[in-house]
Amino acid sequence: MNNNGFGDGSNNKAKVIIEQEEIEKLIKDYKRIKKYMKSSLFTIKNLDGTEKTVKELLENYGDDSI
């Protein structure tokens, strides 16, 4: 198999550099959204069809496992 541009195939690891501040920001947002999804307010808004925050995220990024 030809892997031009992806190395010789012997090392299947990629090195990604992400700043710790960005990771902490993503984790904080994730926890905030998950807490909101467990709330009664989310349930009520979801039932009456006015919930937009999580719905937009799911439309843009998909539903992996909620």
PDBQT receptor file of N, H, CA, C and O in Angstrom, charges set to zero:
ATOM      1  N   MET A   1       0.847  -1.186   0.000  1.00  0.00    +0.000 N 
ATOM      2  CA  MET A   1       0.000   0.000   0.000  1.00  0.00    +0.000 C 
ATOM      3  C   MET A   1       0.874   1.224   0.000  1.00  0.00    +0.000 C 
ATOM      4  O   MET A   1       1.869   1.274   0.723  1.00  0.00    +0.000 OA
ATOM      5  N   ASN A   2       0.526   2.213  -0.794  1.00  0.00    +0.000 N 
ATOM      6  H   ASN A   2      -0.283   2.172  -1.381  1.00  0.00    +0.000 HD
ATOM      7  CA  ASN A   2       1.312   3.424  -0.924  1.00  0.00    +0.000 C 
ATOM      8  C   ASN A   2       0.807   4.470   0.055  1.00  0.00    +0.000 C 
ATOM      9  O   ASN A   2      -0.364   4.847   0.009  1.00  0.00    +0.000 OA
ATOM     10  N   ASN A   3       1.669   4.940   0.931  1.00  0.00    +0.000 N 
ATOM     11  H   ASN A   3       2.620   4.634   0.968  1.00  0.00    +0.000 HD
ATOM     12  CA  ASN A   3       1.310   5.928   1.943  1.00  0.00    +0.000 C 
ATOM     13  C   ASN A   3       2.053   7.233   1.725  1.00  0.00    +0.000 C 
ATOM     14  O   ASN A   3       2.612   7.788   2.672  1.00  0.00    +0.000 OA
ATOM     15  N   ASN A   4       2.072   7.728   0.513  1.00  0.00    +0.000 N 
ATOM     16  H   ASN A   4       1.618   7.277  -0.256  1.00  0.00    +0.000 HD
ATOM     17  CA  ASN A   4       2.767   8.986   0.244  1.00  0.00    +0.000 C 
ATOM     18  C   ASN A   4       2.190  10.105   1.086  1.00  0.00    +0.000 C 
ATOM     19  O   ASN A   4       0.978  10.314   1.123  1.00  0.00    +0.000 OA
ATOM     20  N   GLY A   5       3.074  10.821   1.762  1.00  0.00    +0.000 N 
ATOM     21  H   GLY A   5       4.059  10.651   1.732  1.00  0.00    +0.000 HD
ATOM     22  CA  GLY A   5       2.635  11.928   2.588  1.00  0.00    +0.000 C 
ATOM     23  C   GLY A   5       2.278  11.535   4.010  1.00  0.00    +0.000 C 
ATOM     24  O   GLY A   5       2.023  12.405   4.842  1.00  0.00    +0.000 OA
ATOM     25  N   PHE A   6       2.254  10.247   4.303  1.00  0.00    +0.000 N 
ATOM     26  H   PHE A   6       2.462   9.540   3.627  1.00  0.00    +0.000 HD
ATOM     27  CA  PHE A   6       1.896   9.782   5.629  1.00  0.00    +0.000 C 
ATOM     28  C   PHE A   6       3.012   8.967   6.266  1.00  0.00    +0.000 C 
ATOM     29  O   PHE A   6       2.745   8.161   7.157  1.00  0.00    +0.000 OA
ATOM     30  N   GLY A   7       4.220   9.150   5.844  1.00  0.00    +0.000 N 
ATOM     31  H   GLY A   7       4.436   9.805   5.120  1.00  0.00    +0.000 HD
ATOM     32  CA  GLY A   7       5.341   8.398   6.399  1.00  0.00    +0.000 C 
ATOM     33  C   GLY A   7       5.473   7.042   5.735  1.00  0.00    +0.000 C 
ATOM     34  O   GLY A   7       4.819   6.754   4.733  1.00  0.00    +0.000 OA
ATOM     35  N   ASP A   8       6.326   6.218   6.309  1.00  0.00    +0.000 N 
ATOM     36  H   ASP A   8       6.857   6.451   7.124  1.00  0.00    +0.000 HD
ATOM     37  CA  ASP A   8       6.578   4.906   5.718  1.00  0.00    +0.000 C 
ATOM     38  C   ASP A   8       5.667   3.820   6.268  1.00  0.00    +0.000 C 
ATOM     39  O   ASP A   8       5.777   2.664   5.859  1.00  0.00    +0.000 OA
ATOM     40  N   GLY A   9       4.778   4.161   7.175  1.00  0.00    +0.000 N 
ATOM     41  H   GLY A   9       4.688   5.100   7.507  1.00  0.00    +0.000 HD
ATOM     42  CA  GLY A   9       3.824   3.191   7.694  1.00  0.00    +0.000 C 
ATOM     43  C   GLY A   9       4.318   2.419   8.904  1.00  0.00    +0.000 C 
ATOM     44  O   GLY A   9       3.548   1.683   9.520  1.00  0.00    +0.000 OA
ATOM     45  N   SER A  10       5.594   2.574   9.259  1.00  0.00    +0.000 N 
ATOM     46  H   SER A  10       6.219   3.173   8.758  1.00  0.00    +0.000 HD
ATOM     47  CA  SER A  10       6.121   1.836  10.405  1.00  0.00    +0.000 C 
ATOM     48  C   SER A  10       5.725   2.482  11.729  1.00  0.00    +0.000 C 
ATOM     49  O   SER A  10       5.604   1.794  12.742  1.00  0.00    +0.000 OA
ATOM     50  N   ASN A  11       5.524   3.782  11.728  1.00  0.00    +0.000 N 
ATOM     51  H   ASN A  11       5.623   4.341  10.905  1.00  0.00    +0.000 HD
ATOM     52  CA  ASN A  11       5.148   4.496  12.942  1.00  0.00    +0.000 C 
ATOM     53  C   ASN A  11       3.743   5.064  12.748  1.00  0.00    +0.000 C 
ATOM     54  O   ASN A  11       3.568   6.043  12.023  1.00  0.00    +0.000 OA
ATOM     55  N   ASN A  12       2.760   4.473  13.376  1.00  0.00    +0.000 N 
ATOM     56  H   ASN A  12       2.901   3.678  13.965  1.00  0.00    +0.000 HD
ATOM     57  CA  ASN A  12       1.374   4.888  13.187  1.00  0.00    +0.000 C 
ATOM     58  C   ASN A  12       0.915   5.894  14.238  1.00  0.00    +0.000 C 
ATOM     59  O   ASN A  12      -0.274   5.952  14.551  1.00  0.00    +0.000 OA
ATOM     60  N   LYS A  13       1.816   6.671  14.778  1.00  0.00    +0.000 N 
ATOM     61  H   LYS A  13       2.782   6.624  14.523  1.00  0.00    +0.000 HD
ATOM     62  CA  LYS A  13       1.481   7.646  15.805  1.00  0.00    +0.000 C 
ATOM     63  C   LYS A  13       1.640   9.056  15.239  1.00  0.00    +0.000 C 
ATOM     64  O   LYS A  13       2.587   9.339  14.504  1.00  0.00    +0.000 OA
ATOM     65  N   ALA A  14       0.702   9.930  15.591  1.00  0.00    +0.000 N 
ATOM     66  H   ALA A  14      -0.066   9.700  16.188  1.00  0.00    +0.000 HD
ATOM     67  CA  ALA A  14       0.775  11.321  15.190  1.00  0.00    +0.000 C 
ATOM     68  C   ALA A  14       1.035  12.160  16.431  1.00  0.00    +0.000 C 
ATOM     69  O   ALA A  14       0.531  11.855  17.512  1.00  0.00    +0.000 OA
ATOM     70  N   LYS A  15       1.803  13.192  16.276  1.00  0.00    +0.000 N 
ATOM     71  H   LYS A  15       2.212  13.440  15.397  1.00  0.00    +0.000 HD
ATOM     72  CA  LYS A  15       2.111  14.078  17.392  1.00  0.00    +0.000 C 
ATOM     73  C   LYS A  15       1.289  15.354  17.227  1.00  0.00    +0.000 C 
ATOM     74  O   LYS A  15       1.425  16.073  16.237  1.00  0.00    +0.000 OA
ATOM     75  N   VAL A  16       0.443  15.619  18.206  1.00  0.00    +0.000 N 
ATOM     76  H   VAL A  16       0.333  15.035  19.010  1.00  0.00    +0.000 HD
ATOM     77  CA  VAL A  16      -0.418  16.795  18.182  1.00  0.00    +0.000 C 
ATOM     78  C   VAL A  16      -0.114  17.637  19.404  1.00  0.00    +0.000 C 
ATOM     79  O   VAL A  16      -0.033  17.126  20.521  1.00  0.00    +0.000 OA
ATOM     80  N   ILE A  17       0.051  18.922  19.185  1.00  0.00    +0.000 N 
ATOM     81  H   ILE A  17      -0.016  19.338  18.278  1.00  0.00    +0.000 HD
ATOM     82  CA  ILE A  17       0.341  19.832  20.291  1.00  0.00    +0.000 C 
ATOM     83  C   ILE A  17      -0.882  20.712  20.520  1.00  0.00    +0.000 C 
ATOM     84  O   ILE A  17      -1.293  21.469  19.640  1.00  0.00    +0.000 OA
ATOM     85  N   ILE A  18      -1.456  20.600  21.717  1.00  0.00    +0.000 N 
ATOM     86  H   ILE A  18      -1.121  19.985  22.431  1.00  0.00    +0.000 HD
ATOM     87  CA  ILE A  18      -2.614  21.397  22.100  1.00  0.00    +0.000 C 
ATOM     88  C   ILE A  18      -2.289  22.071  23.433  1.00  0.00    +0.000 C 
ATOM     89  O   ILE A  18      -1.785  21.429  24.355  1.00  0.00    +0.000 OA
ATOM     90  N   GLU A  19      -2.575  23.346  23.525  1.00  0.00    +0.000 N 
ATOM     91  H   GLU A  19      -2.984  23.868  22.776  1.00  0.00    +0.000 HD
ATOM     92  CA  GLU A  19      -2.286  24.070  24.757  1.00  0.00    +0.000 C 
ATOM     93  C   GLU A  19      -3.235  23.628  25.868  1.00  0.00    +0.000 C 
ATOM     94  O   GLU A  19      -4.418  23.380  25.634  1.00  0.00    +0.000 OA
ATOM     95  N   GLN A  20      -2.695  23.534  27.072  1.00  0.00    +0.000 N 
ATOM     96  H   GLN A  20      -1.734  23.735  27.261  1.00  0.00    +0.000 HD
ATOM     97  CA  GLN A  20      -3.467  23.091  28.234  1.00  0.00    +0.000 C 
ATOM     98  C   GLN A  20      -4.665  23.990  28.499  1.00  0.00    +0.000 C 
ATOM     99  O   GLN A  20      -5.713  23.512  28.933  1.00  0.00    +0.000 OA
ATOM    100  N   GLU A  21      -4.524  25.284  28.244  1.00  0.00    +0.000 N 
ATOM    101  H   GLU A  21      -3.673  25.673  27.892  1.00  0.00    +0.000 HD
ATOM    102  CA  GLU A  21      -5.625  26.229  28.456  1.00  0.00    +0.000 C 
ATOM    103  C   GLU A  21      -6.823  25.884  27.572  1.00  0.00    +0.000 C 
ATOM    104  O   GLU A  21      -7.969  25.974  28.012  1.00  0.00    +0.000 OA
ATOM    105  N   GLU A  22      -6.560  25.493  26.334  1.00  0.00    +0.000 N 
ATOM    106  H   GLU A  22      -5.629  25.421  25.976  1.00  0.00    +0.000 HD
ATOM    107  CA  GLU A  22      -7.637  25.135  25.408  1.00  0.00    +0.000 C 
ATOM    108  C   GLU A  22      -8.336  23.853  25.860  1.00  0.00    +0.000 C 
ATOM    109  O   GLU A  22      -9.558  23.744  25.763  1.00  0.00    +0.000 OA
ATOM    110  N   ILE A  23      -7.574  22.901  26.343  1.00  0.00    +0.000 N 
ATOM    111  H   ILE A  23      -6.581  22.990  26.421  1.00  0.00    +0.000 HD
ATOM    112  CA  ILE A  23      -8.152  21.654  26.837  1.00  0.00    +0.000 C 
ATOM    113  C   ILE A  23      -9.038  21.925  28.035  1.00  0.00    +0.000 C 
ATOM    114  O   ILE A  23     -10.145  21.395  28.120  1.00  0.00    +0.000 OA
ATOM    115  N   GLU A  24      -8.563  22.748  28.967  1.00  0.00    +0.000 N 
ATOM    116  H   GLU A  24      -7.663  23.179  28.898  1.00  0.00    +0.000 HD
ATOM    117  CA  GLU A  24      -9.342  23.091  30.155  1.00  0.00    +0.000 C 
ATOM    118  C   GLU A  24     -10.621  23.835  29.780  1.00  0.00    +0.000 C 
ATOM    119  O   GLU A  24     -11.667  23.617  30.392  1.00  0.00    +0.000 OA
ATOM    120  N   LYS A  25     -10.543  24.715  28.774  1.00  0.00    +0.000 N 
ATOM    121  H   LYS A  25      -9.694  24.891  28.277  1.00  0.00    +0.000 HD
ATOM    122  CA  LYS A  25     -11.717  25.448  28.311  1.00  0.00    +0.000 C 
ATOM    123  C   LYS A  25     -12.751  24.483  27.716  1.00  0.00    +0.000 C 
ATOM    124  O   LYS A  25     -13.944  24.609  27.991  1.00  0.00    +0.000 OA
ATOM    125  N   LEU A  26     -12.304  23.534  26.912  1.00  0.00    +0.000 N 
ATOM    126  H   LEU A  26     -11.335  23.432  26.688  1.00  0.00    +0.000 HD
ATOM    127  CA  LEU A  26     -13.218  22.547  26.326  1.00  0.00    +0.000 C 
ATOM    128  C   LEU A  26     -13.867  21.671  27.391  1.00  0.00    +0.000 C 
ATOM    129  O   LEU A  26     -15.062  21.383  27.321  1.00  0.00    +0.000 OA
ATOM    130  N   ILE A  27     -13.080  21.248  28.374  1.00  0.00    +0.000 N 
ATOM    131  H   ILE A  27     -12.109  21.482  28.430  1.00  0.00    +0.000 HD
ATOM    132  CA  ILE A  27     -13.612  20.411  29.451  1.00  0.00    +0.000 C 
ATOM    133  C   ILE A  27     -14.654  21.187  30.252  1.00  0.00    +0.000 C 
ATOM    134  O   ILE A  27     -15.699  20.643  30.611  1.00  0.00    +0.000 OA
ATOM    135  N   LYS A  28     -14.370  22.454  30.531  1.00  0.00    +0.000 N 
ATOM    136  H   LYS A  28     -13.522  22.896  30.239  1.00  0.00    +0.000 HD
ATOM    137  CA  LYS A  28     -15.311  23.287  31.279  1.00  0.00    +0.000 C 
ATOM    138  C   LYS A  28     -16.626  23.439  30.518  1.00  0.00    +0.000 C 
ATOM    139  O   LYS A  28     -17.701  23.310  31.104  1.00  0.00    +0.000 OA
ATOM    140  N   ASP A  29     -16.545  23.715  29.210  1.00  0.00    +0.000 N 
ATOM    141  H   ASP A  29     -15.672  23.820  28.734  1.00  0.00    +0.000 HD
ATOM    142  CA  ASP A  29     -17.753  23.839  28.392  1.00  0.00    +0.000 C 
ATOM    143  C   ASP A  29     -18.514  22.520  28.332  1.00  0.00    +0.000 C 
ATOM    144  O   ASP A  29     -19.742  22.506  28.419  1.00  0.00    +0.000 OA
ATOM    145  N   TYR A  30     -17.796  21.420  28.185  1.00  0.00    +0.000 N 
ATOM    146  H   TYR A  30     -16.798  21.431  28.114  1.00  0.00    +0.000 HD
ATOM    147  CA  TYR A  30     -18.428  20.098  28.129  1.00  0.00    +0.000 C 
ATOM    148  C   TYR A  30     -19.190  19.806  29.419  1.00  0.00    +0.000 C 
ATOM    149  O   TYR A  30     -20.334  19.352  29.383  1.00  0.00    +0.000 OA
ATOM    150  N   LYS A  31     -18.552  20.067  30.555  1.00  0.00    +0.000 N 
ATOM    151  H   LYS A  31     -17.623  20.436  30.585  1.00  0.00    +0.000 HD
ATOM    152  CA  LYS A  31     -19.198  19.815  31.846  1.00  0.00    +0.000 C 
ATOM    153  C   LYS A  31     -20.420  20.709  32.036  1.00  0.00    +0.000 C 
ATOM    154  O   LYS A  31     -21.430  20.267  32.584  1.00  0.00    +0.000 OA
ATOM    155  N   ARG A  32     -20.338  21.964  31.590  1.00  0.00    +0.000 N 
ATOM    156  H   ARG A  32     -19.517  22.323  31.146  1.00  0.00    +0.000 HD
ATOM    157  CA  ARG A  32     -21.461  22.890  31.704  1.00  0.00    +0.000 C 
ATOM    158  C   ARG A  32     -22.639  22.400  30.872  1.00  0.00    +0.000 C 
ATOM    159  O   ARG A  32     -23.780  22.436  31.332  1.00  0.00    +0.000 OA
ATOM    160  N   ILE A  33     -22.375  21.946  29.667  1.00  0.00    +0.000 N 
ATOM    161  H   ILE A  33     -21.448  21.917  29.293  1.00  0.00    +0.000 HD
ATOM    162  CA  ILE A  33     -23.447  21.461  28.795  1.00  0.00    +0.000 C 
ATOM    163  C   ILE A  33     -24.054  20.175  29.339  1.00  0.00    +0.000 C 
ATOM    164  O   ILE A  33     -25.275  20.016  29.321  1.00  0.00    +0.000 OA
ATOM    165  N   LYS A  34     -23.221  19.253  29.825  1.00  0.00    +0.000 N 
ATOM    166  H   LYS A  34     -22.230  19.382  29.840  1.00  0.00    +0.000 HD
ATOM    167  CA  LYS A  34     -23.744  18.005  30.391  1.00  0.00    +0.000 C 
ATOM    168  C   LYS A  34     -24.601  18.286  31.626  1.00  0.00    +0.000 C 
ATOM    169  O   LYS A  34     -25.627  17.635  31.822  1.00  0.00    +0.000 OA
ATOM    170  N   LYS A  35     -24.193  19.248  32.464  1.00  0.00    +0.000 N 
ATOM    171  H   LYS A  35     -23.360  19.777  32.305  1.00  0.00    +0.000 HD
ATOM    172  CA  LYS A  35     -24.977  19.614  33.638  1.00  0.00    +0.000 C 
ATOM    173  C   LYS A  35     -26.319  20.202  33.212  1.00  0.00    +0.000 C 
ATOM    174  O   LYS A  35     -27.353  19.901  33.810  1.00  0.00    +0.000 OA
ATOM    175  N   TYR A  36     -26.299  21.034  32.183  1.00  0.00    +0.000 N 
ATOM    176  H   TYR A  36     -25.460  21.278  31.697  1.00  0.00    +0.000 HD
ATOM    177  CA  TYR A  36     -27.536  21.617  31.655  1.00  0.00    +0.000 C 
ATOM    178  C   TYR A  36     -28.458  20.525  31.118  1.00  0.00    +0.000 C 
ATOM    179  O   TYR A  36     -29.674  20.591  31.302  1.00  0.00    +0.000 OA
ATOM    180  N   MET A  37     -27.880  19.516  30.449  1.00  0.00    +0.000 N 
ATOM    181  H   MET A  37     -26.892  19.462  30.300  1.00  0.00    +0.000 HD
ATOM    182  CA  MET A  37     -28.683  18.439  29.878  1.00  0.00    +0.000 C 
ATOM    183  C   MET A  37     -29.344  17.572  30.951  1.00  0.00    +0.000 C 
ATOM    184  O   MET A  37     -30.360  16.929  30.685  1.00  0.00    +0.000 OA
ATOM    185  N   LYS A  38     -28.781  17.550  32.153  1.00  0.00    +0.000 N 
ATOM    186  H   LYS A  38     -27.957  18.072  32.368  1.00  0.00    +0.000 HD
ATOM    187  CA  LYS A  38     -29.368  16.778  33.251  1.00  0.00    +0.000 C 
ATOM    188  C   LYS A  38     -30.418  17.577  34.023  1.00  0.00    +0.000 C 
ATOM    189  O   LYS A  38     -31.089  17.034  34.901  1.00  0.00    +0.000 OA
ATOM    190  N   SER A  39     -30.561  18.858  33.701  1.00  0.00    +0.000 N 
ATOM    191  H   SER A  39     -30.016  19.299  32.988  1.00  0.00    +0.000 HD
ATOM    192  CA  SER A  39     -31.462  19.716  34.465  1.00  0.00    +0.000 C 
ATOM    193  C   SER A  39     -32.909  19.566  34.016  1.00  0.00    +0.000 C 
ATOM    194  O   SER A  39     -33.198  19.089  32.919  1.00  0.00    +0.000 OA
ATOM    195  N   SER A  40     -33.800  19.986  34.891  1.00  0.00    +0.000 N 
ATOM    196  H   SER A  40     -33.565  20.374  35.782  1.00  0.00    +0.000 HD
ATOM    197  CA  SER A  40     -35.230  19.986  34.578  1.00  0.00    +0.000 C 
ATOM    198  C   SER A  40     -35.549  21.014  33.504  1.00  0.00    +0.000 C 
ATOM    199  O   SER A  40     -36.445  20.806  32.686  1.00  0.00    +0.000 OA
ATOM    200  N   LEU A  41     -34.819  22.119  33.506  1.00  0.00    +0.000 N 
ATOM    201  H   LEU A  41     -34.091  22.288  34.171  1.00  0.00    +0.000 HD
ATOM    202  CA  LEU A  41     -35.044  23.160  32.505  1.00  0.00    +0.000 C 
ATOM    203  C   LEU A  41     -34.818  22.614  31.098  1.00  0.00    +0.000 C 
ATOM    204  O   LEU A  41     -35.601  22.897  30.191  1.00  0.00    +0.000 OA
ATOM    205  N   PHE A  42     -33.755  21.835  30.911  1.00  0.00    +0.000 N 
ATOM    206  H   PHE A  42     -33.120  21.605  31.648  1.00  0.00    +0.000 HD
ATOM    207  CA  PHE A  42     -33.490  21.230  29.608  1.00  0.00    +0.000 C 
ATOM    208  C   PHE A  42     -34.626  20.296  29.201  1.00  0.00    +0.000 C 
ATOM    209  O   PHE A  42     -35.072  20.316  28.054  1.00  0.00    +0.000 OA
ATOM    210  N   THR A  43     -35.090  19.483  30.141  1.00  0.00    +0.000 N 
ATOM    211  H   THR A  43     -34.728  19.467  31.073  1.00  0.00    +0.000 HD
ATOM    212  CA  THR A  43     -36.176  18.542  29.854  1.00  0.00    +0.000 C 
ATOM    213  C   THR A  43     -37.429  19.277  29.404  1.00  0.00    +0.000 C 
ATOM    214  O   THR A  43     -38.073  18.884  28.431  1.00  0.00    +0.000 OA
ATOM    215  N   ILE A  44     -37.772  20.344  30.114  1.00  0.00    +0.000 N 
ATOM    216  H   ILE A  44     -37.250  20.663  30.905  1.00  0.00    +0.000 HD
ATOM    217  CA  ILE A  44     -38.966  21.121  29.776  1.00  0.00    +0.000 C 
ATOM    218  C   ILE A  44     -38.817  21.770  28.399  1.00  0.00    +0.000 C 
ATOM    219  O   ILE A  44     -39.721  21.689  27.567  1.00  0.00    +0.000 OA
ATOM    220  N   LYS A  45     -37.671  22.415  28.165  1.00  0.00    +0.000 N 
ATOM    221  H   LYS A  45     -36.936  22.481  28.840  1.00  0.00    +0.000 HD
ATOM    222  CA  LYS A  45     -37.444  23.067  26.880  1.00  0.00    +0.000 C 
ATOM    223  C   LYS A  45     -37.412  22.052  25.743  1.00  0.00    +0.000 C 
ATOM    224  O   LYS A  45     -37.892  22.333  24.644  1.00  0.00    +0.000 OA
ATOM    225  N   ASN A  46     -36.853  20.885  26.000  1.00  0.00    +0.000 N 
ATOM    226  H   ASN A  46     -36.463  20.657  26.892  1.00  0.00    +0.000 HD
ATOM    227  CA  ASN A  46     -36.775  19.846  24.984  1.00  0.00    +0.000 C 
ATOM    228  C   ASN A  46     -38.170  19.333  24.626  1.00  0.00    +0.000 C 
ATOM    229  O   ASN A  46     -38.462  19.071  23.459  1.00  0.00    +0.000 OA
ATOM    230  N   LEU A  47     -39.027  19.192  25.637  1.00  0.00    +0.000 N 
ATOM    231  H   LEU A  47     -38.790  19.404  26.585  1.00  0.00    +0.000 HD
ATOM    232  CA  LEU A  47     -40.383  18.704  25.399  1.00  0.00    +0.000 C 
ATOM    233  C   LEU A  47     -41.253  19.708  24.631  1.00  0.00    +0.000 C 
ATOM    234  O   LEU A  47     -42.054  19.327  23.778  1.00  0.00    +0.000 OA
ATOM    235  N   ASP A  48     -41.080  20.991  24.951  1.00  0.00    +0.000 N 
ATOM    236  H   ASP A  48     -40.429  21.300  25.645  1.00  0.00    +0.000 HD
ATOM    237  CA  ASP A  48     -41.919  21.967  24.253  1.00  0.00    +0.000 C 
ATOM    238  C   ASP A  48     -41.271  22.500  22.973  1.00  0.00    +0.000 C 
ATOM    239  O   ASP A  48     -41.873  23.312  22.271  1.00  0.00    +0.000 OA
ATOM    240  N   GLY A  49     -40.064  22.056  22.664  1.00  0.00    +0.000 N 
ATOM    241  H   GLY A  49     -39.575  21.395  23.234  1.00  0.00    +0.000 HD
ATOM    242  CA  GLY A  49     -39.433  22.386  21.391  1.00  0.00    +0.000 C 
ATOM    243  C   GLY A  49     -38.700  23.701  21.334  1.00  0.00    +0.000 C 
ATOM    244  O   GLY A  49     -38.356  24.155  20.243  1.00  0.00    +0.000 OA
ATOM    245  N   THR A  50     -38.440  24.344  22.480  1.00  0.00    +0.000 N 
ATOM    246  H   THR A  50     -38.718  23.976  23.366  1.00  0.00    +0.000 HD
ATOM    247  CA  THR A  50     -37.752  25.631  22.477  1.00  0.00    +0.000 C 
ATOM    248  C   THR A  50     -36.260  25.520  22.792  1.00  0.00    +0.000 C 
ATOM    249  O   THR A  50     -35.565  26.536  22.803  1.00  0.00    +0.000 OA
ATOM    250  N   GLU A  51     -35.761  24.335  23.043  1.00  0.00    +0.000 N 
ATOM    251  H   GLU A  51     -36.325  23.509  23.034  1.00  0.00    +0.000 HD
ATOM    252  CA  GLU A  51     -34.348  24.136  23.370  1.00  0.00    +0.000 C 
ATOM    253  C   GLU A  51     -33.513  24.274  22.102  1.00  0.00    +0.000 C 
ATOM    254  O   GLU A  51     -33.787  23.606  21.105  1.00  0.00    +0.000 OA
ATOM    255  N   LYS A  52     -32.490  25.140  22.131  1.00  0.00    +0.000 N 
ATOM    256  H   LYS A  52     -32.267  25.683  22.941  1.00  0.00    +0.000 HD
ATOM    257  CA  LYS A  52     -31.687  25.402  20.945  1.00  0.00    +0.000 C 
ATOM    258  C   LYS A  52     -30.210  25.088  21.130  1.00  0.00    +0.000 C 
ATOM    259  O   LYS A  52     -29.551  24.681  20.173  1.00  0.00    +0.000 OA
ATOM    260  N   THR A  53     -29.675  25.265  22.324  1.00  0.00    +0.000 N 
ATOM    261  H   THR A  53     -30.211  25.596  23.101  1.00  0.00    +0.000 HD
ATOM    262  CA  THR A  53     -28.247  25.135  22.557  1.00  0.00    +0.000 C 
ATOM    263  C   THR A  53     -27.726  23.755  22.193  1.00  0.00    +0.000 C 
ATOM    264  O   THR A  53     -26.835  23.635  21.352  1.00  0.00    +0.000 OA
ATOM    265  N   VAL A  54     -28.258  22.729  22.800  1.00  0.00    +0.000 N 
ATOM    266  H   VAL A  54     -28.982  22.827  23.483  1.00  0.00    +0.000 HD
ATOM    267  CA  VAL A  54     -27.787  21.367  22.571  1.00  0.00    +0.000 C 
ATOM    268  C   VAL A  54     -28.220  20.883  21.188  1.00  0.00    +0.000 C 
ATOM    269  O   VAL A  54     -27.488  20.148  20.527  1.00  0.00    +0.000 OA
ATOM    270  N   LYS A  55     -29.394  21.289  20.762  1.00  0.00    +0.000 N 
ATOM    271  H   LYS A  55     -29.989  21.887  21.300  1.00  0.00    +0.000 HD
ATOM    272  CA  LYS A  55     -29.898  20.875  19.451  1.00  0.00    +0.000 C 
ATOM    273  C   LYS A  55     -28.957  21.336  18.338  1.00  0.00    +0.000 C 
ATOM    274  O   LYS A  55     -28.655  20.571  17.421  1.00  0.00    +0.000 OA
ATOM    275  N   GLU A  56     -28.496  22.578  18.416  1.00  0.00    +0.000 N 
ATOM    276  H   GLU A  56     -28.741  23.199  19.161  1.00  0.00    +0.000 HD
ATOM    277  CA  GLU A  56     -27.567  23.100  17.412  1.00  0.00    +0.000 C 
ATOM    278  C   GLU A  56     -26.235  22.348  17.447  1.00  0.00    +0.000 C 
ATOM    279  O   GLU A  56     -25.667  22.048  16.397  1.00  0.00    +0.000 OA
ATOM    280  N   LEU A  57     -25.739  22.046  18.632  1.00  0.00    +0.000 N 
ATOM    281  H   LEU A  57     -26.200  22.289  19.485  1.00  0.00    +0.000 HD
ATOM    282  CA  LEU A  57     -24.493  21.292  18.738  1.00  0.00    +0.000 C 
ATOM    283  C   LEU A  57     -24.630  19.903  18.120  1.00  0.00    +0.000 C 
ATOM    284  O   LEU A  57     -23.736  19.439  17.412  1.00  0.00    +0.000 OA
ATOM    285  N   LEU A  58     -25.747  19.250  18.390  1.00  0.00    +0.000 N 
ATOM    286  H   LEU A  58     -26.473  19.627  18.965  1.00  0.00    +0.000 HD
ATOM    287  CA  LEU A  58     -25.971  17.919  17.841  1.00  0.00    +0.000 C 
ATOM    288  C   LEU A  58     -26.122  17.950  16.328  1.00  0.00    +0.000 C 
ATOM    289  O   LEU A  58     -25.658  17.040  15.641  1.00  0.00    +0.000 OA
ATOM    290  N   GLU A  59     -26.763  18.983  15.803  1.00  0.00    +0.000 N 
ATOM    291  H   GLU A  59     -27.140  19.723  16.361  1.00  0.00    +0.000 HD
ATOM    292  CA  GLU A  59     -26.903  19.114  14.351  1.00  0.00    +0.000 C 
ATOM    293  C   GLU A  59     -25.542  19.333  13.693  1.00  0.00    +0.000 C 
ATOM    294  O   GLU A  59     -25.273  18.786  12.623  1.00  0.00    +0.000 OA
ATOM    295  N   ASN A  60     -24.691  20.126  14.326  1.00  0.00    +0.000 N 
ATOM    296  H   ASN A  60     -24.910  20.571  15.195  1.00  0.00    +0.000 HD
ATOM    297  CA  ASN A  60     -23.384  20.454  13.743  1.00  0.00    +0.000 C 
ATOM    298  C   ASN A  60     -22.359  19.333  13.909  1.00  0.00    +0.000 C 
ATOM    299  O   ASN A  60     -21.554  19.094  13.009  1.00  0.00    +0.000 OA
ATOM    300  N   TYR A  61     -22.382  18.652  15.039  1.00  0.00    +0.000 N 
ATOM    301  H   TYR A  61     -23.035  18.846  15.771  1.00  0.00    +0.000 HD
ATOM    302  CA  TYR A  61     -21.311  17.703  15.339  1.00  0.00    +0.000 C 
ATOM    303  C   TYR A  61     -21.776  16.265  15.491  1.00  0.00    +0.000 C 
ATOM    304  O   TYR A  61     -20.941  15.370  15.614  1.00  0.00    +0.000 OA
ATOM    305  N   GLY A  62     -23.058  16.016  15.486  1.00  0.00    +0.000 N 
ATOM    306  H   GLY A  62     -23.736  16.743  15.386  1.00  0.00    +0.000 HD
ATOM    307  CA  GLY A  62     -23.564  14.659  15.558  1.00  0.00    +0.000 C 
ATOM    308  C   GLY A  62     -23.842  14.214  16.970  1.00  0.00    +0.000 C 
ATOM    309  O   GLY A  62     -23.490  14.881  17.943  1.00  0.00    +0.000 OA
ATOM    310  N   ASP A  63     -24.488  13.062  17.055  1.00  0.00    +0.000 N 
ATOM    311  H   ASP A  63     -24.774  12.520  16.264  1.00  0.00    +0.000 HD
ATOM    312  CA  ASP A  63     -24.891  12.478  18.332  1.00  0.00    +0.000 C 
ATOM    313  C   ASP A  63     -24.086  11.214  18.560  1.00  0.00    +0.000 C 
ATOM    314  O   ASP A  63     -24.451  10.147  18.066  1.00  0.00    +0.000 OA
ATOM    315  N   ASP A  64     -22.988  11.323  19.307  1.00  0.00    +0.000 N 
ATOM    316  H   ASP A  64     -22.691  12.189  19.708  1.00  0.00    +0.000 HD
ATOM    317  CA  ASP A  64     -22.143  10.153  19.548  1.00  0.00    +0.000 C 
ATOM    318  C   ASP A  64     -22.722   9.264  20.633  1.00  0.00    +0.000 C 
ATOM    319  O   ASP A  64     -22.976   8.081  20.406  1.00  0.00    +0.000 OA
ATOM    320  N   SER A  65     -22.925   9.819  21.785  1.00  0.00    +0.000 N 
ATOM    321  H   SER A  65     -22.719  10.779  21.970  1.00  0.00    +0.000 HD
ATOM    322  CA  SER A  65     -23.501   9.016  22.880  1.00  0.00    +0.000 C 
ATOM    323  C   SER A  65     -24.000   9.951  23.970  1.00  0.00    +0.000 C 
ATOM    324  O   SER A  65     -23.227  10.464  24.780  1.00  0.00    +0.000 OA
ATOM    325  N   ILE A  66     -25.281  10.154  23.970  1.00  0.00    +0.000 N 
ATOM    326  H   ILE A  66     -25.908   9.737  23.313  1.00  0.00    +0.000 HD
ATOM    327  CA  ILE A  66     -25.872  11.030  24.993  1.00  0.00    +0.000 C 
ATOM    328  C   ILE A  66     -26.606  10.178  25.977  1.00  0.00    +0.000 C 
ATOM    329  O   ILE A  66     -27.186  10.697  26.931  1.00  0.00    +0.000 OA
TER     330      ILE A  66
